[in-house]
Amino acid sequence: MSGLRPSVRMTAPDGREWELYAYRMRPQPEEGRFRRIRRLFRPRAQEWTVQAVSWAPYPIDIRWTTSSELRGQVLAQVEGQLAHGHHPVPRNAKLVL
């Protein structure tokens, strides 16, 4: 999955078009002398962001964070809830305010 293009495009029953994204945030680069060595031993980010975006008639942007193991499940839950016309509340994900 790429953060540059949507994982899913869909239309809700009310006609609103949604795009769902799943991406992993990269940590900010560290300053200092040993950053290359530390980068080799730093574990990769295990937290993923799932984002639901709609632009018309007014913009809506909702984000959740979840683990890498559950990102597909959270993405499917958000898609299913939007497809049924509900406000998405996925399990195993934390709403980002």
C-alpha angles and dihedrals in degrees: 000000000000128000090215097063130036120266089212135016117194146155121233121220090260090060096254113141117225134193119200122204132188119193142151119235115229118223117251114263114263123232120227146071101288101043094117092053092046090049090059092056100036114105115240118256110275095188119095129193121221112197131190114198132182126170109186137101084001129347121268122182119178123176136188133181124219141157123278091249093057102038095099091049093049091047090052092048093051091047093049095047093048090047089056092049096252129133103256117250106167121195118234092030135098120223113238112220 
